[in-house]
Amino acid sequence: MSRPPITKAGSERLRTELEQLKFVDRPRIIAAIAEARAHGDLKENAEYHAAREQQSFTEGRIGQLEGLLSNAEVIDVAQLKPGERVVFGATVELEDEDAGTAVTYQIVGDLEADIKRQMIAVSSPIARALIGHSAGDSIEFTAPNGVKHYEIISVRYI
């Protein structure tokens, strides 16, 4: 089984979240549980049940992040020498040839994909269509709402 790729920046974001959960959120939740216990009857203690639920979520996320980070292969985009071609980690400016609109995406690992931040998974149809192409190339891929045509305006590595 291959290890899922992740950018160095993505790895650092996940490590920051993990540290926040372990060293800030976890102690705060433990203190909230202790305080709620001091109030007496736990069966009807809403604060206690809410704190335990939050603890369960936090511990689950800590386990998930530790697993992701231990299995992921961190790829430093700055160390890649892809030239003008689109590869993992590229930031690609595209023009939708049908609509005439421009959009910019960074191709990242599945673990860090976030369309709101214009970060698309390397396994997505558009990323698979872009890989190996260069600025000036036109690509075509099948999206959920039909076939799309894009021209690659620029490729850069940040």
PALO-595982 format. One line per field, with one value per residue: residue number from 1; residue in one letter; y, z, x of N, C-alpha, C, O in turn. Coordinates in Angstrom, 3 decimals, always signed. Example, Ala and Ser with C-alpha at 12.3 -4.5 7.8 and 13.67 -1.06 7.14 Angstrom:
2
nr: (1 2)
rest: (a s)
n.c2: (-5.690 -2.250)
n.c3: (+7.800 +7.080)
n.c1: (+13.190 +12.850)
ca.c2: (-4.500 -1.060)
ca.c3: (+7.800 +7.140)
ca.c1: (+12.300 +13.670)
c.c2: (-3.300 +0.030)
c.c3: (+7.800 +7.870)
c.c1: (+13.200 +12.900)
o.c2: (-3.319 +1.138)
o.c3: (+8.465 +8.039)
o.c1: (+14.236 +13.409)
REM end
This chain:
158
nr: (1 2 3 4 5 6 7 8 9 10 11 12 13 14 15 16 17 18 19 20 21 22 23 24 25 26 27 28 29 30 31 32 33 34 35 36 37 38 39 40 41 42 43 44 45 46 47 48 49 50 51 52 53 54 55 56 57 58 59 60 61 62 63 64 65 66 67 68 69 70 71 72 73 74 75 76 77 78 79 80 81 82 83 84 85 86 87 88 89 90 91 92 93 94 95 96 97 98 99 100 101 102 103 104 105 106 107 108 109 110 111 112 113 114 115 116 117 118 119 120 121 122 123 124 125 126 127 128 129 130 131 132 133 134 135 136 137 138 139 140 141 142 143 144 145 146 147 148 149 150 151 152 153 154 155 156 157 158)
rest: (m s r p p i t k a g s e r l r t e l e q l k f v d r p r i i a a i a e a r a h g d l k e n a e y h a a r e q q s f t e g r i g q l e g l l s n a e v i d v a q l k p g e r v v f g a t v e l e d e d a g t a v t y q i v g d l e a d i k r q m i a v s s p i a r a l i g h s a g d s i e f t a p n g v k h y e i i s v r y i)
n.c2: (-1.190 +2.171 +5.205 +7.988 +11.122 +14.333 +17.841 +19.809 +22.125 +21.435 +19.296 +20.653 +22.268 +20.295 +19.249 +21.485 +21.707 +19.274 +19.702 +21.821 +20.493 +18.512 +19.918 +22.177 +22.041 +19.409 +19.461 +21.529 +20.388 +18.200 +19.556 +20.735 +18.474 +17.547 +19.692 +19.557 +17.080 +17.671 +18.913 +17.049 +14.671 +12.707 +11.650 +13.410 +15.598 +17.958 +19.481 +17.777 +15.596 +16.898 +17.742 +15.247 +14.247 +16.066 +15.480 +12.884 +13.349 +14.984 +13.263 +11.314 +12.783 +13.457 +10.909 +10.305 +12.324 +11.720 +9.199 +9.848 +11.581 +9.893 +8.026 +9.422 +10.630 +13.156 +15.725 +18.006 +20.664 +22.648 +21.326 +19.789 +19.496 +20.193 +21.694 +23.223 +21.694 +20.383 +19.024 +17.158 +19.384 +21.702 +25.031 +26.061 +28.165 +28.543 +28.861 +28.730 +27.478 +27.379 +29.046 +31.293 +32.180 +32.636 +30.590 +29.489 +26.793 +24.694 +21.695 +19.126 +16.635 +14.056 +14.209 +16.860 +18.348 +21.026 +22.648 +25.191 +26.648 +26.609 +24.262 +21.317 +17.779 +15.454 +13.196 +13.937 +14.400 +16.720 +17.363 +15.027 +15.271 +17.517 +16.877 +16.545 +18.261 +21.528 +25.172 +26.898 +24.650 +22.940 +21.324 +18.612 +17.265 +15.028 +16.205 +16.105 +17.531 +17.379 +17.507 +19.374 +22.114 +23.450 +25.937 +25.977 +28.574 +29.451 +27.891 +27.364 +26.995 +27.087)
n.c3: (+0.000 -0.905 +0.496 +1.421 -0.244 +1.027 +1.235 +2.475 +3.790 +4.305 +6.044 +8.193 +8.945 +9.869 +11.994 +13.682 +14.333 +15.718 +17.934 +19.166 +19.900 +21.665 +23.676 +24.451 +24.079 +25.102 +27.936 +28.803 +28.470 +30.192 +32.618 +32.592 +32.783 +35.343 +36.867 +36.339 +37.451 +40.105 +40.652 +41.360 +40.950 +38.160 +36.226 +35.423 +34.646 +32.511 +31.702 +32.289 +30.541 +28.067 +28.119 +28.193 +25.707 +24.040 +24.744 +23.748 +20.972 +20.579 +21.352 +19.404 +17.075 +17.597 +17.490 +14.816 +13.439 +14.298 +13.140 +10.386 +10.004 +10.635 +8.616 +6.220 +3.342 +3.322 +1.093 -0.067 -1.852 -2.794 -3.221 -5.439 -8.879 -11.294 -13.599 -16.135 -16.088 -14.817 -11.681 -8.587 -5.998 -7.470 -8.222 -10.131 -12.617 -14.279 -17.202 -17.808 -20.690 -21.714 -20.147 -19.849 -17.516 -14.895 -12.742 -9.886 -8.688 -6.221 -6.377 -4.214 -1.594 -0.860 +1.838 +2.586 +0.935 +0.113 -1.068 -0.608 -0.067 -2.462 -2.921 -4.425 -4.576 -5.519 -6.622 -7.826 -10.658 -12.247 -11.408 -12.126 -14.876 -15.322 -14.561 -15.732 -17.881 -19.379 -19.139 -21.391 -22.560 -23.444 -21.643 -21.093 -19.232 -17.486 -15.509 -12.689 -13.672 -16.411 -19.434 -19.217 -20.344 -20.130 -20.232 -19.506 -17.851 -16.224 -14.384 -11.237 -8.423 -5.053)
n.c1: (+0.847 +0.610 +1.855 -0.139 +0.230 +1.255 +1.514 +4.283 +3.421 +0.753 +1.126 +2.279 +0.098 -1.695 -0.194 -0.107 -2.820 -3.078 -1.358 -2.751 -5.117 -4.114 -2.624 -4.039 -6.923 -7.550 -6.643 -8.368 -10.901 -10.732 -10.586 -13.129 -14.749 -14.027 -14.952 -17.703 -18.275 -18.004 -20.364 -22.194 -24.854 -24.455 -26.092 -28.116 -26.711 -26.062 -23.835 -21.715 -22.209 -22.026 -19.359 -18.080 -18.843 -17.581 -14.982 -14.761 -15.010 -12.724 -10.598 -10.932 -10.360 -7.695 -6.512 -7.081 -5.615 -2.988 -2.682 -2.964 -0.759 +1.374 +1.303 +1.407 +3.199 +5.375 +5.805 +8.015 +7.342 +9.029 +11.394 +10.965 +11.683 +10.114 +10.064 +8.239 +6.007 +2.883 +2.704 +2.295 +1.544 +1.657 +0.591 -1.955 -3.118 -6.099 -8.194 -11.545 -12.649 -15.196 -16.867 -15.318 -14.173 -11.725 -9.750 -7.899 -6.022 -4.475 -2.721 -3.024 -2.547 -4.999 -5.596 -5.458 -7.046 -9.198 -11.697 -12.704 -10.480 -9.251 -7.805 -7.195 -7.695 -5.194 -6.188 -8.540 -10.771 -10.137 -7.518 -6.146 -6.386 -4.826 -2.176 +1.092 +0.812 +1.464 +1.804 -0.299 -1.342 -4.379 -6.920 -9.192 -11.822 -14.035 -16.506 -18.789 -20.993 -20.797 -18.702 -15.733 -13.722 -10.557 -7.974 -4.570 -3.182 -1.035 +1.661 +2.900 +5.110 +4.819)
ca.c2: (+0.000 +3.386 +6.211 +9.153 +12.307 +15.568 +18.894 +20.190 +23.104 +20.681 +18.546 +21.610 +22.653 +19.186 +19.173 +22.602 +21.312 +18.210 +20.318 +22.556 +19.519 +17.810 +20.740 +23.248 +21.554 +18.242 +19.879 +22.322 +19.452 +17.434 +20.461 +20.894 +17.223 +17.556 +20.689 +19.041 +15.982 +18.269 +19.383 +15.994 +13.637 +12.724 +11.199 +14.548 +16.707 +18.262 +19.940 +16.588 +14.837 +17.698 +17.689 +13.882 +14.137 +16.852 +14.716 +11.766 +13.915 +15.453 +12.094 +10.695 +13.611 +13.290 +9.608 +10.416 +13.134 +10.964 +8.170 +10.485 +12.103 +8.810 +7.276 +10.288 +10.952 +14.608 +16.115 +19.420 +21.142 +23.460 +20.425 +19.196 +20.273 +19.724 +22.581 +23.888 +20.725 +20.296 +17.833 +17.318 +20.605 +22.860 +25.984 +26.178 +29.135 +28.000 +29.614 +27.878 +27.865 +27.474 +30.184 +32.451 +32.592 +32.149 +29.987 +29.008 +25.654 +24.003 +20.246 +18.640 +15.280 +13.875 +14.548 +18.305 +18.997 +21.932 +23.442 +26.579 +27.274 +26.320 +23.147 +20.155 +16.502 +14.915 +12.110 +14.483 +14.350 +17.857 +17.241 +13.944 +15.790 +18.534 +16.301 +16.323 +19.316 +22.780 +26.412 +26.977 +23.441 +22.833 +20.009 +18.265 +16.208 +14.850 +16.621 +15.607 +18.235 +17.298 +17.668 +20.733 +22.452 +24.499 +26.221 +26.251 +29.910 +29.450 +26.832 +27.827 +26.191 +28.021)
ca.c3: (+0.000 -0.963 +1.505 +0.804 -0.236 +1.643 +1.110 +3.742 +4.433 +4.803 +7.208 +9.295 +9.415 +10.657 +13.253 +14.508 +14.869 +16.691 +19.151 +19.777 +20.530 +22.759 +24.749 +24.848 +24.185 +25.992 +29.338 +29.099 +28.574 +31.439 +33.709 +32.530 +33.303 +36.797 +37.449 +36.232 +38.434 +41.435 +40.821 +41.885 +40.145 +36.776 +35.302 +34.908 +34.580 +31.091 +31.480 +32.307 +29.302 +26.957 +28.204 +27.811 +24.259 +23.445 +24.978 +22.803 +19.652 +20.579 +21.362 +18.088 +16.110 +17.902 +16.923 +13.360 +12.992 +14.523 +12.109 +9.091 +9.954 +10.675 +7.364 +5.043 +2.812 +3.193 -0.110 -0.068 -3.227 -3.168 -3.621 -6.738 -10.021 -12.396 -14.758 -16.453 -16.056 -13.632 -10.846 -7.228 -5.322 -8.367 -8.199 -11.552 -12.992 -15.417 -17.753 -18.290 -22.087 -22.000 -19.443 -19.910 -16.170 -14.438 -11.414 -9.502 -7.762 -5.877 -6.348 -2.924 -1.248 -0.456 +3.256 +2.813 -0.070 +0.674 -2.223 -0.171 -0.105 -3.809 -2.847 -4.962 -4.365 -6.656 -7.178 -8.434 -12.129 -12.840 -11.118 -12.975 -16.244 -15.372 -14.323 -16.912 -18.876 -19.140 -19.477 -22.797 -22.953 -23.155 -21.103 -21.067 -18.267 -17.194 -14.169 -12.406 -14.467 -17.841 -19.884 -19.036 -21.130 -19.503 -20.735 -18.415 -18.029 -15.603 -13.421 -10.337 -7.224 -3.927)
ca.c1: (+0.000 +1.404 +1.542 -0.783 +1.098 +0.788 +2.523 +4.918 +2.531 -0.400 +1.594 +2.447 -1.245 -2.243 +0.575 -0.564 -4.128 -2.838 -0.826 -3.859 -6.015 -3.446 -2.074 -4.954 -8.301 -7.651 -6.637 -9.573 -12.028 -10.541 -10.972 -14.591 -15.331 -13.815 -15.857 -19.071 -18.391 -18.133 -21.736 -23.050 -25.512 -23.982 -27.149 -28.875 -25.771 -25.865 -22.462 -20.863 -22.424 -21.496 -17.898 -17.667 -19.026 -16.505 -13.764 -14.778 -14.710 -11.338 -9.713 -11.058 -9.635 -6.267 -6.127 -7.139 -4.479 -1.751 -2.638 -2.710 +0.603 +2.358 +1.257 +1.547 +4.524 +5.468 +6.527 +8.370 +7.153 +10.189 +12.476 +10.646 +12.187 +9.272 +10.112 +6.975 +4.912 +2.038 +2.865 +1.797 +1.971 +1.604 -0.508 -2.266 -4.149 -6.835 -9.311 -12.634 -12.826 -16.624 -17.465 -14.440 -13.783 -10.424 -9.719 -6.574 -6.052 -3.235 -2.930 -2.516 -2.964 -6.391 -5.729 -5.500 -7.895 -10.196 -12.112 -12.900 -9.157 -8.757 -6.864 -7.886 -7.011 -4.460 -7.007 -9.750 -10.732 -9.440 -6.083 -5.617 -6.294 -3.780 -0.853 +1.916 +0.622 +2.193 +1.096 -0.648 -2.070 -5.808 -7.275 -10.616 -12.102 -15.454 -16.926 -20.143 -22.012 -20.484 -17.323 -15.206 -12.540 -9.766 -6.634 -3.640 -2.600 +0.293 +1.989 +3.953 +5.322 +4.968)
c.c2: (+1.240 +4.376 +7.424 +10.369 +13.474 +16.601 +19.197 +21.162 +22.408 +19.893 +19.466 +22.067 +21.554 +19.050 +20.292 +22.272 +20.245 +18.782 +21.096 +21.591 +18.882 +18.709 +21.895 +22.678 +20.406 +18.660 +20.678 +21.403 +18.635 +18.287 +20.639 +19.651 +17.182 +18.531 +20.183 +17.901 +16.535 +18.750 +18.294 +15.018 +13.730 +12.345 +12.374 +15.800 +16.976 +18.713 +18.754 +15.826 +15.589 +17.638 +16.307 +13.690 +14.898 +16.125 +13.562 +12.244 +14.300 +14.284 +11.361 +11.458 +13.512 +11.979 +9.641 +11.187 +12.394 +9.873 +8.738 +10.918 +11.000 +8.038 +8.113 +10.451 +12.449 +14.937 +17.618 +19.899 +21.929 +22.580 +19.752 +20.096 +19.855 +20.557 +23.252 +22.966 +20.765 +18.963 +18.129 +18.590 +21.859 +23.735 +26.355 +27.191 +28.640 +28.993 +28.607 +28.339 +28.005 +28.737 +31.454 +32.968 +31.980 +31.594 +29.491 +27.902 +25.216 +22.523 +19.703 +17.198 +15.238 +14.334 +16.039 +19.056 +19.822 +22.905 +24.907 +27.359 +27.041 +25.251 +21.885 +18.900 +16.018 +13.804 +12.620 +14.444 +15.509 +17.765 +16.150 +14.417 +16.789 +17.959 +16.045 +17.395 +20.582 +23.977 +26.470 +25.766 +23.582 +21.423 +19.842 +17.163 +16.158 +15.181 +16.064 +16.277 +18.301 +17.502 +19.134 +20.900 +23.627 +24.703 +26.545 +27.579 +29.956 +28.297 +27.390 +26.927 +27.125 +27.280)
c.c3: (+0.000 +0.099 +0.835 +0.859 +0.469 +1.467 +2.486 +4.508 +5.021 +6.048 +8.417 +9.844 +10.293 +11.990 +14.218 +15.136 +15.949 +18.008 +19.898 +20.539 +21.769 +23.954 +25.199 +25.099 +25.178 +27.466 +29.736 +29.295 +29.859 +32.638 +33.745 +33.070 +34.824 +37.484 +37.433 +37.224 +39.840 +41.707 +41.261 +40.851 +38.660 +35.771 +34.647 +34.783 +33.111 +30.790 +31.409 +30.991 +28.081 +26.937 +27.797 +26.297 +23.532 +23.615 +23.975 +21.396 +19.552 +20.535 +20.012 +17.040 +16.345 +17.296 +15.411 +12.831 +13.171 +13.472 +10.744 +8.971 +9.962 +9.358 +6.132 +4.631 +2.549 +1.991 -0.060 -1.509 -3.696 -3.654 -4.967 -7.833 -11.269 -13.665 -14.935 -16.333 -14.740 -12.946 -9.484 -6.620 -6.176 -8.059 -9.654 -11.754 -14.290 -15.921 -18.283 -19.714 -22.466 -21.392 -19.524 -18.547 -15.801 -13.022 -11.155 -8.468 -7.433 -5.787 -5.110 -2.698 -0.811 +0.988 +3.502 +1.819 +0.618 -0.429 -1.849 -0.205 -1.455 -3.804 -3.275 -4.792 -5.653 -7.342 -7.868 -9.963 -12.764 -12.605 -11.989 -14.414 -16.386 -15.298 -15.654 -17.979 -18.463 -19.489 -20.987 -23.296 -22.637 -22.645 -21.149 -20.037 -18.016 -15.732 -13.920 -13.264 -15.959 -18.147 -19.789 -19.864 -20.463 -20.269 -19.524 -18.705 -17.449 -14.623 -12.542 -9.097 -6.079 -2.743)
c.c1: (+0.883 +0.931 +0.922 +0.139 +0.431 +1.890 +3.104 +4.024 +1.303 -0.052 +1.734 +1.095 -1.846 -1.516 +0.164 -1.918 -3.960 -2.313 -1.905 -4.778 -5.371 -3.126 -2.958 -6.352 -8.452 -7.613 -7.883 -10.779 -11.935 -10.943 -12.488 -15.286 -15.199 -14.765 -17.299 -19.306 -18.635 -19.550 -22.690 -23.566 -25.149 -25.065 -27.875 -28.007 -25.410 -24.435 -21.505 -20.994 -21.881 -19.968 -17.380 -17.803 -17.911 -15.167 -13.657 -14.418 -13.233 -10.366 -9.757 -10.268 -8.125 -5.768 -6.083 -5.928 -3.159 -1.592 -2.311 -1.254 +1.652 +2.401 +1.560 +3.005 +4.552 +6.351 +6.752 +8.359 +8.366 +11.347 +12.216 +11.209 +11.405 +9.369 +8.767 +5.770 +4.152 +2.304 +2.253 +2.383 +1.895 +0.396 -0.751 -3.386 -4.777 -7.859 -10.316 -12.952 -14.299 -17.237 -16.614 -14.001 -12.439 -10.551 -8.299 -6.733 -4.637 -3.572 -2.235 -2.973 -4.417 -6.622 -5.926 -6.370 -8.985 -10.595 -12.328 -11.589 -8.476 -7.660 -7.608 -7.029 -6.366 -5.255 -8.275 -9.637 -9.965 -7.933 -5.458 -5.459 -5.142 -2.364 -0.141 +1.795 +1.375 +1.313 +0.887 -1.421 -3.552 -6.067 -8.780 -10.778 -13.600 -15.712 -18.328 -21.224 -21.651 -19.019 -16.919 -13.943 -11.826 -8.471 -5.773 -2.944 -1.185 +0.420 +3.108 +3.996 +5.665 +5.552)
o.c2: (+1.350 +4.371 +7.856 +10.625 +13.586 +16.268 +18.887 +21.048 +22.754 +19.827 +19.102 +22.238 +21.840 +18.766 +20.075 +22.523 +20.303 +18.389 +21.039 +21.853 +18.735 +18.318 +22.531 +22.814 +20.414 +18.242 +20.535 +21.626 +18.407 +17.788 +20.689 +19.762 +16.823 +18.236 +20.362 +17.767 +15.953 +18.974 +18.563 +14.582 +14.704 +12.684 +12.330 +16.922 +16.298 +18.370 +18.726 +15.452 +14.973 +17.500 +16.206 +13.037 +14.422 +16.158 +13.304 +11.613 +13.983 +14.308 +10.853 +10.857 +13.485 +11.951 +9.085 +10.748 +12.437 +9.648 +8.188 +10.655 +11.155 +7.455 +7.565 +10.413 +12.952 +14.483 +18.401 +19.579 +21.887 +23.045 +19.205 +21.321 +19.243 +20.176 +23.794 +23.415 +21.128 +17.902 +19.228 +18.835 +22.966 +23.247 +26.892 +27.093 +28.356 +29.852 +27.745 +29.442 +28.684 +29.418 +32.556 +34.090 +30.935 +32.070 +29.118 +28.046 +25.345 +22.142 +19.804 +16.625 +16.259 +14.794 +16.432 +20.285 +19.371 +23.881 +25.783 +28.581 +27.247 +25.323 +21.432 +18.956 +16.160 +13.505 +11.823 +14.455 +15.301 +18.059 +16.332 +14.021 +16.894 +18.504 +15.423 +17.431 +20.689 +23.828 +26.135 +25.834 +24.260 +20.453 +20.812 +16.237 +17.109 +14.516 +15.600 +15.666 +19.170 +17.653 +20.024 +19.949 +24.682 +23.775 +27.287 +27.699 +30.436 +27.791 +27.835 +26.209 +27.853 +27.874)
o.c3: (+0.812 +0.526 -0.214 +1.889 +0.501 +1.543 +3.516 +5.725 +6.117 +6.994 +9.529 +11.053 +11.336 +13.010 +15.428 +16.320 +16.984 +19.080 +21.126 +21.679 +22.803 +25.103 +26.213 +26.195 +26.003 +28.211 +30.847 +30.195 +30.532 +33.571 +34.827 +33.746 +35.519 +38.546 +38.406 +37.774 +40.643 +42.862 +41.510 +39.974 +37.989 +34.592 +33.462 +34.810 +32.543 +29.744 +30.576 +30.392 +27.165 +25.877 +27.128 +25.679 +22.533 +22.721 +23.425 +20.710 +18.565 +19.763 +19.541 +16.210 +15.385 +16.658 +14.790 +11.876 +12.288 +12.970 +10.021 +7.963 +9.357 +9.020 +5.095 +5.460 +1.672 +1.893 -0.016 -2.288 -4.879 -4.418 -5.573 -7.706 -12.183 -14.698 -13.979 -16.463 -13.696 -13.552 -9.253 -6.722 -5.662 -7.686 -10.327 -11.148 -15.267 -15.180 -19.098 -19.923 -23.442 -22.040 -19.298 -18.444 -16.328 -12.218 -12.084 -7.497 -8.246 -5.195 -4.971 -3.515 -0.437 +1.326 +4.517 +1.858 +1.578 -0.684 -2.695 -0.353 -1.586 -4.582 -2.592 -4.856 -6.738 -8.513 -8.441 -10.502 -13.721 -13.509 -12.527 -15.101 -17.458 -15.912 -16.567 -18.902 -17.336 -20.055 -21.762 -24.333 -21.683 -23.151 -21.233 -19.974 -18.294 -14.833 -14.854 -13.553 -16.681 -17.245 -20.218 -20.062 -20.256 -20.876 -18.632 -19.684 -18.097 -14.100 -13.047 -8.785 -6.120 -1.685)
o.c1: (+1.802 -0.223 +1.400 +0.764 -0.794 +3.073 +2.506 +3.878 +0.862 -0.837 +1.353 +0.943 -2.435 -2.144 +0.094 -2.139 -4.625 -2.772 -1.970 -5.161 -6.023 -3.329 -2.673 -6.897 -9.365 -8.499 -8.394 -11.589 -12.941 -11.572 -13.073 -16.308 -16.150 -15.313 -18.031 -20.399 -19.365 -19.913 -23.865 -22.820 -25.489 -24.963 -28.205 -28.514 -24.553 -23.883 -20.598 -19.986 -21.337 -19.357 -16.351 -16.962 -17.372 -14.322 -12.586 -13.614 -12.569 -9.408 -8.740 -9.585 -7.356 -4.715 -5.177 -5.285 -2.302 -0.490 -1.481 -0.599 +2.713 +3.431 +1.934 +3.914 +3.850 +7.491 +5.803 +9.256 +8.703 +12.193 +13.138 +11.201 +11.958 +8.819 +8.213 +4.632 +4.695 +2.150 +1.749 +3.585 +2.052 -0.671 +0.129 -4.454 -4.084 -8.335 -9.986 -13.457 -14.619 -18.032 -17.114 -13.506 -12.058 -11.352 -7.584 -7.476 -3.722 -4.581 -1.016 -3.695 -4.994 -7.712 -6.500 -6.425 -9.609 -9.889 -12.151 -11.589 -7.269 -6.709 -8.527 -5.801 -6.930 -5.020 -9.018 -8.531 -9.218 -7.151 -4.366 -4.518 -4.547 -1.447 -0.686 +2.609 +1.859 +0.230 +1.783 -2.082 -3.932 -5.504 -9.532 -9.970 -14.330 -15.198 -18.981 -22.253 -22.138 -18.195 -17.654 -13.187 -12.426 -7.937 -6.184 -2.207 -0.255 -0.573 +4.138 +3.046 +6.656 +5.762)
REM end
